[in-house]
Amino acid sequence: MEKGGFVRALYQGGWGEVSFNSYEDMEGYVQTAIRQAKLVGKAESSLAKIPVVKDEVLLNLKNDPRKVPLDQKIALLKSYNDLVLNYHQLIRSSNARYLEQFIFKTFASSEGTYIYQE
């Protein structure tokens, strides 16, 4: 399981940015981004006016691979590997891999936008 995020602060036209992989010191990350922004900020800050968005973008899978048993996935991968190996007598080896990854992201802004995405 991986966790992480990104904090960005704007102060007098200067940006401070911090990326992290632990939520434990969120206040510290925010303060670091603010300090960075204050180091470079020398002008007026101005952001474009955008509407506040609140949304959830959820998975809508016809065939969810999380519901397919591991032995079926291995059998399918083995059948693909066998196709390659049996295609021509000069093919002596092959390598087949399977990756399954599901990511959940949240975006929140100080203007009130909040988007959750699977």
N, CA, C and O atoms as a DFTB+ gen file, in Angstrom:
472 C
 N C O
     1  1       0.849      -1.173       0.000
     2  2       0.000       0.000       0.000
     3  2       0.892       1.232       0.000
     4  3       1.789       1.361       0.833
     5  1       0.645       2.109      -0.913
     6  2       1.409       3.348      -0.981
     7  2       0.494       4.522      -0.680
     8  3      -0.655       4.559      -1.121
     9  1       1.009       5.470       0.068
    10  2       0.274       6.688       0.378
    11  2       1.171       7.863       0.074
    12  3       2.394       7.771       0.184
    13  1       0.568       8.954      -0.304
    14  2       1.378      10.125      -0.556
    15  2       0.505      11.298      -0.948
    16  3      -0.714      11.181      -1.076
    17  1       1.155      12.424      -1.133
    18  2       0.419      13.609      -1.513
    19  2       1.345      14.749      -1.871
    20  3       2.564      14.596      -1.949
    21  1       0.731      15.892      -2.084
    22  2       1.444      17.069      -2.547
    23  2       0.742      18.293      -1.974
    24  3      -0.477      18.419      -2.083
    25  1       1.505      19.189      -1.367
    26  2       0.960      20.438      -0.827
    27  2       1.616      21.582      -1.586
    28  3       2.824      21.587      -1.822
    29  1       0.791      22.546      -1.960
    30  2       1.318      23.714      -2.663
    31  2       0.763      24.967      -1.993
    32  3      -0.432      25.046      -1.709
    33  1       1.635      25.950      -1.742
    34  2       1.227      27.205      -1.108
    35  2       1.656      28.373      -1.994
    36  3       2.718      28.341      -2.615
    37  1       0.813      29.400      -2.040
    38  2       1.099      30.605      -2.820
    39  2       1.153      31.796      -1.873
    40  3       0.240      32.016      -1.076
    41  1       2.248      32.566      -1.974
    42  2       2.400      33.762      -1.146
    43  2       3.074      34.844      -1.985
    44  3       4.199      34.663      -2.451
    45  1       2.399      35.944      -2.171
    46  2       2.908      37.095      -2.936
    47  2       3.566      36.659      -4.248
    48  3       4.675      37.087      -4.570
    49  1       2.868      35.804      -4.996
    50  2       3.350      35.376      -6.312
    51  2       4.373      34.257      -6.284
    52  3       4.796      33.792      -7.342
    53  1       4.779      33.816      -5.117
    54  2       5.771      32.741      -5.009
    55  2       5.128      31.435      -4.565
    56  3       4.265      31.417      -3.688
    57  1       5.558      30.359      -5.178
    58  2       5.015      29.034      -4.847
    59  2       5.982      28.254      -3.967
    60  3       7.196      28.306      -4.161
    61  1       5.440      27.545      -3.016
    62  2       6.176      26.568      -2.221
    63  2       5.498      25.224      -2.409
    64  3       4.270      25.137      -2.380
    65  1       6.277      24.187      -2.598
    66  2       5.709      22.869      -2.890
    67  2       6.400      21.783      -2.074
    68  3       7.622      21.795      -1.926
    69  1       5.617      20.845      -1.546
    70  2       6.143      19.731      -0.765
    71  2       5.400      18.468      -1.180
    72  3       4.169      18.443      -1.191
    73  1       6.145      17.426      -1.519
    74  2       5.523      16.119      -1.746
    75  2       5.865      15.228      -0.562
    76  3       6.898      15.407       0.083
    77  1       4.989      14.263      -0.280
    78  2       5.189      13.429       0.903
    79  2       4.596      12.042       0.687
    80  3       3.767      11.838      -0.199
    81  1       5.035      11.090       1.515
    82  2       4.510       9.731       1.437
    83  2       4.040       9.225       2.804
    84  3       3.982       8.019       3.045
    85  1       3.711      10.151       3.677
    86  2       3.141       9.821       4.987
    87  2       2.263      10.996       5.408
    88  3       2.644      12.155       5.238
    89  1       1.093      10.695       5.957
    90  2       0.169      11.745       6.374
    91  2       0.438      12.239       7.796
    92  3      -0.238      13.153       8.267
    93  1       1.401      11.656       8.474
    94  2       1.599      11.908       9.900
    95  2       1.953      13.347      10.249
    96  3       1.590      13.817      11.327
    97  1       2.652      14.061       9.367
    98  2       3.064      15.428       9.692
    99  2       2.484      16.423       8.688
   100  3       3.206      17.264       8.154
   101  1       1.193      16.327       8.439
   102  2       0.556      17.189       7.445
   103  2       0.759      18.668       7.765
   104  3       1.038      19.466       6.869
   105  1       0.623      19.031       9.028
   106  2       0.821      20.435       9.415
   107  2       2.243      20.885       9.088
   108  3       2.447      22.014       8.642
   109  1       3.216      20.020       9.304
   110  2       4.607      20.344       8.979
   111  2       4.819      20.539       7.481
   112  3       5.563      21.430       7.071
   113  1       4.172      19.713       6.664
   114  2       4.291      19.852       5.204
   115  2       3.703      21.178       4.743
   116  3       4.274      21.860       3.892
   117  1       2.558      21.534       5.313
   118  2       1.921      22.797       4.947
   119  2       2.816      23.968       5.346
   120  3       3.010      24.897       4.562
   121  1       3.360      23.927       6.557
   122  2       4.230      25.007       7.019
   123  2       5.499      25.118       6.166
   124  3       5.969      26.224       5.898
   125  1       6.049      23.989       5.742
   126  2       7.240      24.011       4.881
   127  2       6.916      24.654       3.537
   128  3       7.692      25.466       3.033
   129  1       5.775      24.295       2.957
   130  2       5.375      24.894       1.682
   131  2       5.186      26.405       1.834
   132  3       5.575      27.168       0.950
   133  1       4.597      26.836       2.937
   134  2       4.404      28.270       3.180
   135  2       5.748      28.978       3.312
   136  3       5.950      30.042       2.728
   137  1       6.679      28.386       4.086
   138  2       8.016      29.001       4.243
   139  2       8.713      29.132       2.884
   140  3       9.322      30.161       2.592
   141  1       8.621      28.089       2.057
   142  2       9.243      28.147       0.725
   143  2       8.627      29.265      -0.107
   144  3       9.348      30.022      -0.757
   145  1       7.307      29.376      -0.092
   146  2       6.630      30.406      -0.876
   147  2       7.036      31.802      -0.412
   148  3       7.212      32.706      -1.228
   149  1       7.183      31.971       0.893
   150  2       7.577      33.285       1.418
   151  2       9.009      33.645       1.041
   152  3       9.342      34.825       0.937
   153  1       9.858      32.640       0.836
   154  2      11.245      32.912       0.418
   155  2      11.315      33.504      -0.982
   156  3      12.179      34.336      -1.259
   157  1      10.414      33.083      -1.867
   158  2      10.495      33.526      -3.263
   159  2       9.422      34.536      -3.636
   160  3       9.526      35.172      -4.685
   161  1       8.390      34.704      -2.806
   162  2       7.295      35.606      -3.132
   163  2       7.679      37.062      -3.016
   164  3       8.080      37.521      -1.946
   165  1       7.557      37.794      -4.116
   166  2       7.922      39.212      -4.127
   167  2       6.881      40.079      -4.838
   168  3       7.075      41.286      -4.975
   169  1       5.787      39.480      -5.288
   170  2       4.800      40.222      -6.068
   171  2       3.404      39.927      -5.518
   172  3       3.257      39.371      -4.430
   173  1       2.403      40.301      -6.271
   174  2       1.029      40.058      -5.868
   175  2       0.576      38.683      -6.362
   176  3       0.898      38.280      -7.480
   177  1      -0.158      37.984      -5.538
   178  2      -0.724      36.692      -5.934
   179  2      -2.070      36.904      -6.595
   180  3      -2.885      37.704      -6.137
   181  1      -2.292      36.173      -7.679
   182  2      -3.566      36.275      -8.382
   183  2      -3.870      34.941      -9.045
   184  3      -3.088      34.450      -9.859
   185  1      -4.999      34.364      -8.697
   186  2      -5.421      33.106      -9.297
   187  2      -6.671      33.337     -10.130
   188  3      -7.477      34.215      -9.821
   189  1      -6.829      32.555     -11.178
   190  2      -8.022      32.643     -12.007
   191  2      -9.238      32.185     -11.200
   192  3      -9.138      31.276     -10.377
   193  1     -10.368      32.812     -11.438
   194  2     -11.611      32.411     -10.788
   195  2     -12.129      31.147     -11.469
   196  3     -12.338      31.120     -12.682
   197  1     -12.330      30.117     -10.677
   198  2     -12.867      28.867     -11.209
   199  2     -13.989      28.389     -10.298
   200  3     -14.007      28.702      -9.107
   201  1     -14.926      27.630     -10.862
   202  2     -16.019      27.141     -10.020
   203  2     -15.539      26.054      -9.059
   204  3     -14.599      25.315      -9.351
   205  1     -16.205      25.977      -7.909
   206  2     -15.936      24.914      -6.945
   207  2     -16.548      23.627      -7.486
   208  3     -17.695      23.614      -7.932
   209  1     -15.769      22.540      -7.443
   210  2     -16.237      21.244      -7.931
   211  2     -16.208      20.252      -6.786
   212  3     -15.211      20.141      -6.073
   213  1     -17.295      19.538      -6.615
   214  2     -17.357      18.428      -5.657
   215  2     -17.834      17.226      -6.456
   216  3     -18.944      17.222      -6.988
   217  1     -16.970      16.189      -6.538
   218  2     -17.313      15.069      -7.406
   219  2     -16.623      13.797      -6.940
   220  3     -15.594      13.843      -6.267
   221  1     -17.199      12.674      -7.304
   222  2     -16.598      11.357      -7.136
   223  2     -16.564      10.703      -8.501
   224  3     -17.586      10.629      -9.184
   225  1     -15.405      10.234      -8.899
   226  2     -15.260       9.522     -10.167
   227  2     -14.951       8.079      -9.795
   228  3     -13.821       7.739      -9.448
   229  1     -15.980       7.237      -9.876
   230  2     -15.864       5.864      -9.410
   231  2     -15.664       4.900     -10.580
   232  3     -16.081       5.169     -11.707
   233  1     -15.020       3.779     -10.288
   234  2     -14.820       2.742     -11.294
   235  2     -16.159       2.159     -11.724
   236  3     -17.058       1.960     -10.907
   237  1     -16.271       1.891     -13.003
   238  2     -17.445       1.217     -13.528
   239  2     -16.941       0.158     -14.500
   240  3     -17.036       0.314     -15.717
   241  1     -16.405      -0.918     -13.941
   242  2     -15.792      -1.956     -14.757
   243  2     -16.799      -3.019     -15.137
   244  3     -17.558      -3.501     -14.296
   245  1     -16.802      -3.385     -16.415
   246  2     -17.654      -4.474     -16.877
   247  2     -17.182      -5.798     -16.282
   248  3     -17.995      -6.598     -15.820
   249  1     -15.871      -6.027     -16.294
   250  2     -15.260      -7.225     -15.726
   251  2     -14.155      -6.778     -14.775
   252  3     -13.051      -6.456     -15.213
   253  1     -14.442      -6.757     -13.502
   254  2     -13.489      -6.285     -12.504
   255  2     -12.421      -7.351     -12.261
   256  3     -12.747      -8.431     -11.767
   257  1     -11.151      -7.080     -12.594
   258  2     -10.097      -8.077     -12.408
   259  2      -9.868      -8.459     -10.945
   260  3      -9.287      -9.509     -10.672
   261  1     -10.314      -7.630     -10.005
   262  2     -10.172      -7.965      -8.589
   263  2     -11.052      -9.158      -8.198
   264  3     -10.836      -9.787      -7.162
   265  1     -12.043      -9.457      -9.040
   266  2     -12.949     -10.574      -8.762
   267  2     -12.529     -11.858      -9.478
   268  3     -13.158     -12.901      -9.298
   269  1     -11.469     -11.788     -10.289
   270  2     -10.970     -12.971     -10.999
   271  2      -9.950     -13.665     -10.094
   272  3      -9.003     -13.024      -9.638
   273  1     -10.126     -14.954      -9.829
   274  2      -9.176     -15.667      -8.969
   275  2      -7.759     -15.659      -9.551
   276  3      -7.570     -15.675     -10.767
   277  1      -6.778     -15.635      -8.659
   278  2      -5.379     -15.581      -9.067
   279  2      -5.000     -16.758      -9.965
   280  3      -4.248     -16.572     -10.922
   281  1      -5.497     -17.956      -9.687
   282  2      -5.140     -19.117     -10.511
   283  2      -5.620     -18.942     -11.951
   284  3      -4.962     -19.432     -12.868
   285  1      -6.748     -18.260     -12.180
   286  2      -7.209     -17.994     -13.546
   287  2      -6.293     -16.995     -14.248
   288  3      -6.020     -17.130     -15.440
   289  1      -5.827     -16.007     -13.519
   290  2      -4.913     -15.019     -14.097
   291  2      -3.599     -15.684     -14.489
   292  3      -3.051     -15.411     -15.556
   293  1      -3.097     -16.561     -13.618
   294  2      -1.848     -17.275     -13.896
   295  2      -2.019     -18.182     -15.110
   296  3      -1.131     -18.254     -15.959
   297  1      -3.157     -18.874     -15.199
   298  2      -3.416     -19.762     -16.338
   299  2      -3.476     -18.970     -17.642
   300  3      -2.936     -19.418     -18.654
   301  1      -4.111     -17.821     -17.640
   302  2      -4.183     -16.986     -18.842
   303  2      -2.792     -16.510     -19.249
   304  3      -2.440     -16.553     -20.428
   305  1      -2.009     -16.062     -18.288
   306  2      -0.653     -15.609     -18.578
   307  2       0.200     -16.752     -19.122
   308  3       0.980     -16.559     -20.055
   309  1       0.052     -17.936     -18.542
   310  2       0.790     -19.110     -19.018
   311  2       0.381     -19.458     -20.447
   312  3       1.234     -19.832     -21.253
   313  1      -0.904     -19.344     -20.776
   314  2      -1.348     -19.647     -22.141
   315  2      -0.747     -18.658     -23.146
   316  3      -0.378     -19.052     -24.252
   317  1      -0.648     -17.379     -22.773
   318  2       0.005     -16.395     -23.651
   319  2       1.484     -16.727     -23.833
   320  3       2.015     -16.647     -24.941
   321  1       2.136     -17.098     -22.744
   322  2       3.548     -17.450     -22.792
   323  2       3.756     -18.676     -23.691
   324  3       4.705     -18.719     -24.473
   325  1       2.868     -19.670     -23.576
   326  2       2.954     -20.865     -24.413
   327  2       2.757     -20.530     -25.891
   328  3       3.417     -21.116     -26.750
   329  1       1.858     -19.596     -26.193
   330  2       1.672     -19.167     -27.590
   331  2       2.973     -18.629     -28.172
   332  3       3.331     -18.951     -29.304
   333  1       3.669     -17.818     -27.406
   334  2       4.939     -17.246     -27.860
   335  2       5.979     -18.347     -28.059
   336  3       6.647     -18.400     -29.092
   337  1       6.111     -19.219     -27.069
   338  2       7.136     -20.268     -27.142
   339  2       6.881     -21.269     -28.267
   340  3       7.823     -21.822     -28.835
   341  1       5.625     -21.497     -28.584
   342  2       5.289     -22.478     -29.621
   343  2       5.115     -21.855     -31.001
   344  3       4.788     -22.560     -31.956
   345  1       5.325     -20.558     -31.121
   346  2       5.123     -19.875     -32.399
   347  2       6.159     -20.292     -33.436
   348  3       5.824     -20.475     -34.607
   349  1       7.411     -20.444     -33.020
   350  2       8.491     -20.808     -33.954
   351  2       9.578     -21.543     -33.183
   352  3       9.839     -21.250     -32.016
   353  1      10.216     -22.519     -33.865
   354  2      11.223     -23.331     -33.174
   355  2      12.462     -22.549     -32.756
   356  3      13.198     -23.006     -31.883
   357  1      12.713     -21.401     -33.343
   358  2      13.878     -20.600     -32.947
   359  2      13.637     -19.797     -31.662
   360  3      14.581     -19.280     -31.063
   361  1      12.387     -19.697     -31.247
   362  2      12.093     -18.997     -29.989
   363  2      12.379     -19.960     -28.845
   364  3      11.711     -20.983     -28.700
   365  1      13.371     -19.624     -28.041
   366  2      13.828     -20.508     -26.959
   367  2      13.317     -20.094     -25.579
   368  3      13.194     -20.931     -24.684
   369  1      13.024     -18.830     -25.411
   370  2      12.556     -18.376     -24.100
   371  2      11.651     -17.164     -24.272
   372  3      11.668     -16.490     -25.302
   373  1      10.878     -16.912     -23.257
   374  2      10.042     -15.708     -23.233
   375  2       9.804     -15.322     -21.773
   376  3      10.086     -16.090     -20.853
   377  1       9.292     -14.147     -21.595
   378  2       9.027     -13.640     -20.260
   379  2       7.654     -12.977     -20.292
   380  3       7.435     -12.054     -21.076
   381  1       6.745     -13.425     -19.466
   382  2       5.408     -12.841     -19.394
   383  2       5.182     -12.324     -17.980
   384  3       5.548     -12.970     -16.998
   385  1       4.570     -11.145     -17.898
   386  2       4.314     -10.533     -16.589
   387  2       2.888     -10.021     -16.532
   388  3       2.285      -9.683     -17.551
   389  1       2.366      -9.971     -15.322
   390  2       1.027      -9.446     -15.088
   391  2       1.112      -8.396     -13.993
   392  3       1.727      -8.620     -12.950
   393  1       0.495      -7.257     -14.234
   394  2       0.445      -6.197     -13.233
   395  2      -0.996      -5.765     -13.060
   396  3      -1.709      -5.526     -14.034
   397  1      -1.406      -5.670     -11.836
   398  2      -2.756      -5.212     -11.519
   399  2      -2.618      -4.125     -10.469
   400  3      -2.084      -4.358      -9.384
   401  1      -3.099      -2.950     -10.795
   402  2      -2.921      -1.820      -9.889
   403  2      -4.191      -0.986      -9.857
   404  3      -4.762      -0.659     -10.897
   405  1      -4.622      -0.650      -8.657
   406  2      -5.774       0.220      -8.483
   407  2      -5.342       1.399      -7.636
   408  3      -4.743       1.229      -6.574
   409  1      -5.648       2.588      -8.109
   410  2      -5.201       3.813      -7.448
   411  2      -6.420       4.640      -7.047
   412  3      -7.381       4.766      -7.805
   413  1      -6.359       5.188      -5.862
   414  2      -7.405       6.062      -5.357
   415  2      -6.761       7.414      -5.095
   416  3      -5.783       7.505      -4.353
   417  1      -7.303       8.463      -5.700
   418  2      -6.738       9.805      -5.551
   419  2      -7.797      10.756      -5.020
   420  3      -8.986      10.634      -5.317
   421  1      -7.325      11.709      -4.223
   422  2      -8.188      12.766      -3.711
   423  2      -7.525      14.101      -4.017
   424  3      -6.331      14.284      -3.781
   425  1      -8.313      15.029      -4.544
   426  2      -7.828      16.385      -4.772
   427  2      -8.690      17.328      -3.944
   428  3      -9.918      17.292      -4.023
   429  1      -8.040      18.167      -3.153
   430  2      -8.765      19.155      -2.356
   431  2      -8.042      20.491      -2.482
   432  3      -6.813      20.552      -2.438
   433  1      -8.813      21.549      -2.637
   434  2      -8.214      22.881      -2.728
   435  2      -8.759      23.770      -1.616
   436  3      -9.801      23.484      -1.026
   437  1      -8.043      24.837      -1.347
   438  2      -8.480      25.767      -0.302
   439  2      -9.715      26.560      -0.742
   440  3     -10.357      27.217       0.079
   441  1     -10.045      26.499      -2.035
   442  2     -11.246      27.174      -2.531
   443  2     -12.496      26.315      -2.362
   444  3     -13.602      26.779      -2.639
   445  1     -12.337      25.059      -1.906
   446  2     -13.499      24.218      -1.652
   447  2     -13.689      23.061      -2.617
   448  3     -14.593      22.249      -2.427
   449  1     -12.863      22.969      -3.641
   450  2     -12.982      21.837      -4.565
   451  2     -12.521      20.562      -3.874
   452  3     -11.509      20.550      -3.174
   453  1     -13.282      19.483      -4.084
   454  2     -12.948      18.187      -3.521
   455  2     -13.347      17.123      -4.540
   456  3     -14.525      16.978      -4.867
   457  1     -12.357      16.380      -5.041
   458  2     -12.614      15.338      -6.033
   459  2     -11.960      14.043      -5.570
   460  3     -10.768      14.010      -5.266
   461  1     -12.758      12.975      -5.519
   462  2     -12.260      11.641      -5.191
   463  2     -12.328      10.802      -6.462
   464  3     -13.348      10.783      -7.151
   465  1     -11.231      10.107      -6.764
   466  2     -11.169       9.326      -8.002
   467  2     -10.622       7.942      -7.730
   468  3      -9.605       7.783      -7.056
   469  1     -11.308       6.939      -8.263
   470  2     -10.811       5.567      -8.199
   471  2     -10.091       5.268      -9.504
   472  3      -9.581       4.162      -9.688
